[in-house]
Amino acid sequence: MRPALSRPLLVALLAASLTLTACPPPAAPAAPPAHPAEQWTGTEAKLFDDGIDVGAVPAAPEVEPPRDDSNDHLIGQRLSESDGVFVVKVRGVSREPVGGQLRFKVELVIEGEPLAGRSPGHSLLLFIGPDSPCFGTVRGREAEIIGRKLVMYYRAYVPPKDADAPSFHYHLSGASSGLLADVKKQLELLGNN
């Protein structure tokens, strides 16, 4: 014979079960729009070049990355054309052989709310092969890039037929205080404050 539960215990259990069922699961972030893949040419290919600014990963972690004038003049365009702009932190870098060549897998964690647009989730993986504009920086600064914060401008494209998620192209900049201030200023000019 099972012992009877006291009335206060029954009330507490009922309240706890109602609390658990009344809280819906957290909503998944909205997927950014996927643009036609053939649009990734010309201006879009320049803005979202899968590249990284010169100097975005200084040798010493306490050194703020210098500004890259050749990319700074594109901040406004990147902001207005991107699906999302956010700060990412490099969680890890690993090497993997692919077809006799070296490829890097870079794990990024998205920090905080997007600076503009939407975030594609909480984390991203970049696969950087020898033909990627980022390859030299990642290969040359493999240890220094881990833990580094970067600003990522992101644009999603329709995936290839055999893929199940949109592909994307991006540009990375060093997350210096000056760059973040310029991003905020450009967003105000664009009316996205």
NORKAVEN-V374736 format. One record per pair of residues at least 4 apart in sequence whose ideal C-beta (glycine too) atoms are under 7 Angstrom apart, sorted by sequence separation. I is the first residue (numbers start at 1). J is the second residue. D is the distance in whole Angstrom. If there is no record, write none. Layout:
i=I j=J d=D
i=I j=J d=D
//
This chain:
i=5 j=9 d=5
i=7 j=11 d=6
i=8 j=12 d=6
i=9 j=13 d=6
i=10 j=14 d=6
i=11 j=15 d=6
i=12 j=16 d=6
i=13 j=17 d=6
i=14 j=18 d=6
i=15 j=19 d=6
i=16 j=20 d=6
i=17 j=21 d=6
i=18 j=22 d=6
i=19 j=23 d=7
i=35 j=39 d=5
i=40 j=44 d=5
i=41 j=45 d=5
i=43 j=47 d=6
i=44 j=48 d=6
i=45 j=49 d=6
i=52 j=56 d=5
i=68 j=72 d=6
i=74 j=78 d=5
i=75 j=79 d=6
i=76 j=80 d=6
i=77 j=81 d=6
i=78 j=82 d=6
i=114 j=118 d=6
i=120 j=124 d=7
i=128 j=132 d=5
i=134 j=138 d=5
i=135 j=139 d=6
i=136 j=140 d=6
i=137 j=141 d=6
i=138 j=142 d=6
i=141 j=145 d=5
i=144 j=148 d=7
i=159 j=163 d=4
i=163 j=167 d=7
i=175 j=179 d=7
i=176 j=180 d=7
i=177 j=181 d=6
i=178 j=182 d=6
i=179 j=183 d=6
i=180 j=184 d=7
i=181 j=185 d=6
i=182 j=186 d=6
i=183 j=187 d=6
i=184 j=188 d=7
i=185 j=189 d=7
i=186 j=190 d=6
i=5 j=10 d=5
i=39 j=44 d=6
i=40 j=45 d=5
i=58 j=63 d=4
i=67 j=72 d=6
i=97 j=102 d=6
i=98 j=103 d=5
i=114 j=119 d=5
i=130 j=135 d=5
i=174 j=179 d=7
i=175 j=180 d=6
i=187 j=192 d=4
i=188 j=193 d=5
i=79 j=85 d=6
i=128 j=134 d=5
i=129 j=135 d=7
i=159 j=165 d=6
i=173 j=179 d=6
i=187 j=193 d=6
i=58 j=65 d=6
i=95 j=102 d=6
i=96 j=103 d=5
i=128 j=135 d=5
i=138 j=145 d=6
i=159 j=166 d=5
i=160 j=167 d=7
i=57 j=65 d=7
i=158 j=166 d=7
i=159 j=167 d=5
i=56 j=65 d=5
i=95 j=104 d=6
i=96 j=105 d=6
i=110 j=119 d=5
i=157 j=166 d=6
i=55 j=65 d=6
i=128 j=138 d=5
i=156 j=166 d=4
i=157 j=167 d=5
i=55 j=66 d=4
i=93 j=104 d=6
i=94 j=105 d=5
i=157 j=168 d=6
i=110 j=122 d=6
i=156 j=168 d=5
i=157 j=169 d=7
i=55 j=68 d=6
i=93 j=106 d=5
i=109 j=122 d=7
i=110 j=123 d=6
i=155 j=168 d=6
i=54 j=68 d=5
i=109 j=123 d=5
i=154 j=168 d=6
i=155 j=169 d=6
i=53 j=68 d=4
i=92 j=107 d=4
i=108 j=123 d=6
i=90 j=106 d=6
i=91 j=107 d=4
i=107 j=123 d=7
i=108 j=124 d=5
i=154 j=170 d=5
i=91 j=108 d=7
i=153 j=170 d=6
i=53 j=71 d=5
i=90 j=108 d=6
i=91 j=109 d=5
i=107 j=125 d=6
i=108 j=126 d=7
i=152 j=170 d=5
i=153 j=171 d=5
i=88 j=108 d=4
i=89 j=109 d=5
i=105 j=125 d=6
i=106 j=126 d=4
i=152 j=172 d=6
i=88 j=109 d=6
i=88 j=110 d=6
i=89 j=111 d=5
i=105 j=127 d=6
i=106 j=128 d=6
i=150 j=172 d=5
i=151 j=173 d=5
i=88 j=111 d=7
i=150 j=173 d=7
i=86 j=110 d=5
i=87 j=111 d=5
i=103 j=127 d=6
i=104 j=128 d=4
i=150 j=174 d=6
i=151 j=175 d=5
i=87 j=112 d=6
i=103 j=128 d=7
i=150 j=175 d=6
i=103 j=129 d=5
i=149 j=175 d=4
i=47 j=74 d=6
i=86 j=114 d=4
i=87 j=115 d=7
i=101 j=129 d=7
i=102 j=130 d=7
i=151 j=179 d=6
i=85 j=114 d=6
i=86 j=115 d=6
i=101 j=130 d=6
i=47 j=77 d=6
i=84 j=114 d=5
i=85 j=115 d=5
i=47 j=78 d=5
i=85 j=116 d=4
i=98 j=129 d=7
i=84 j=116 d=7
i=85 j=117 d=6
i=106 j=138 d=6
i=151 j=183 d=7
i=84 j=117 d=4
i=86 j=119 d=5
i=47 j=81 d=6
i=82 j=116 d=7
i=83 j=117 d=5
i=84 j=118 d=5
i=104 j=138 d=5
i=120 j=154 d=6
i=82 j=117 d=6
i=83 j=118 d=6
i=84 j=119 d=6
i=84 j=120 d=7
i=120 j=156 d=7
i=44 j=81 d=7
i=79 j=116 d=5
i=111 j=149 d=7
i=93 j=138 d=7
i=93 j=142 d=5
i=33 j=83 d=6
i=32 j=83 d=4
i=32 j=84 d=6
i=93 j=145 d=6
i=93 j=146 d=6
i=92 j=146 d=6
i=90 j=145 d=5
i=90 j=146 d=5
i=90 j=147 d=6
i=89 j=147 d=7
i=90 j=148 d=5
i=89 j=149 d=5
i=87 j=149 d=6
i=88 j=150 d=5
i=87 j=151 d=6
i=88 j=152 d=5
i=85 j=151 d=7
i=86 j=152 d=6
i=85 j=152 d=7
i=85 j=153 d=5
i=115 j=183 d=6
i=84 j=154 d=5
i=82 j=153 d=5
i=83 j=154 d=6
i=116 j=187 d=6
i=82 j=154 d=6
i=83 j=155 d=5
i=82 j=155 d=5
i=83 j=156 d=5
i=81 j=155 d=7
i=78 j=153 d=4
i=116 j=192 d=6
i=57 j=137 d=6
i=50 j=132 d=6
i=51 j=133 d=3
i=52 j=134 d=5
i=50 j=133 d=6
i=51 j=134 d=6
i=49 j=133 d=6
i=50 j=134 d=6
i=57 j=141 d=4
i=32 j=117 d=7
i=52 j=137 d=5
i=59 j=144 d=6
i=32 j=118 d=5
i=61 j=147 d=6
i=57 j=144 d=5
i=30 j=118 d=6
i=32 j=120 d=6
i=57 j=145 d=5
i=87 j=175 d=5
i=29 j=118 d=7
i=29 j=119 d=6
i=57 j=148 d=6
i=29 j=121 d=6
i=78 j=171 d=6
i=56 j=150 d=6
i=85 j=183 d=7
i=71 j=173 d=6
i=79 j=183 d=7
i=48 j=153 d=7
i=68 j=173 d=7
i=48 j=155 d=5
i=75 j=182 d=6
i=79 j=186 d=5
i=75 j=183 d=6
i=79 j=187 d=6
i=65 j=174 d=3
i=67 j=176 d=7
i=76 j=186 d=5
i=80 j=190 d=6
i=65 j=176 d=5
i=67 j=178 d=6
i=75 j=186 d=5
i=79 j=190 d=6
i=64 j=176 d=5
i=67 j=179 d=7
i=64 j=177 d=7
i=76 j=190 d=7
i=56 j=172 d=6
i=40 j=157 d=6
i=56 j=173 d=6
i=56 j=174 d=4
i=50 j=169 d=6
i=53 j=172 d=7
i=55 j=174 d=7
i=35 j=155 d=7
i=37 j=157 d=5
i=50 j=170 d=6
i=51 j=171 d=6
i=52 j=172 d=4
i=53 j=173 d=5
i=35 j=156 d=7
i=37 j=158 d=5
i=48 j=169 d=4
i=53 j=174 d=6
i=34 j=156 d=5
i=35 j=157 d=5
i=36 j=158 d=6
i=48 j=170 d=6
i=49 j=171 d=6
i=33 j=156 d=6
i=34 j=157 d=6
i=35 j=158 d=7
i=48 j=171 d=6
i=32 j=156 d=4
i=34 j=158 d=5
i=47 j=171 d=7
i=40 j=169 d=6
i=34 j=166 d=4
//
